[in-house]
Amino acid sequence: MQNKNYPTLAVLGGTGKEGSGLALRWANAGYTVILGSRSAEKAAEKAQEINQAIGKDTIRGMDNISAAKEADISILTVPFAAQRPTVEDVRQALSGKILVDVTVPLVPPKVAQVQLPNGGSAVNAIQKFLGDDVKVVSAFQNISAHHLKDLDYKFDCEVLVCGNDVDACEQVIELSESIGLPAWYAGVLANSVVTEGLTSVLIAINRRYKVPSAGIRLTGVKKPEGK
């Protein structure tokens, strides 16, 4: 049963592995989720597939612009090459809302090598493009899609959340923890340069040690009481 107090989520680029995995987890946790795609038909097909997987009729599919219009929070899960064009398309629909950017600046074929655009954060560049009217939050870059679709899998990794608006970040932390992923506020959006780069590091570790889903955990700090 969906929780009426939960925000409506739009997963833009939601037909991919990461996006559809996050959508499945949030829908299973009780959120209203809209899958966005360049193709509304493709989004509807993937939404039906996820509904069948969780035994609920809780996910709808739309084109990216329509999905962002209906959502309270949009989550951008497209490849790096599609990040800016997608944001340009949905810019007006994001006004006054939160955009969670999961983008990782991977440059094939050297995806195990950190290659940040102009030496800076890809997500921070999107905040500068959108302006202060949109609260951009960086999160989920270091979560492998491998386990997202296995609802029986219990995560043993954590999420770093960066953003200039602390309240928006706290809302994203709540989203993360609702699907079993402990999350931490890691400072301003410019700090996302580290989490974006970490993905290539984790890919290198996966390859070297022949594992599918290396992750990170924070040590030496405990959540405040009530968090």
Buried (B, 14 or more C-beta within 10 A) or exposed (E): EBEEEBBBBBBBBBBBEBBBBBBBBBBBBBBBBBBBBBEBEBBBBBBBBBBEBBEBEBBBBBBBBBBBBBBEBBBBBBBBEBBBEBBEBBBEBBEEBBBBBBBBBBBEEEBBEBBBBEEBBBBBBBBEEBEEEBBBBBBBBBBBBBBBBEBEEEBEBBBBBBBBBEEBBBBBBEBBBBBEBBBBBBBBBBBBBBBBBBBBBBBBEBEEEEEEBBBBEBEEEEEEEEE
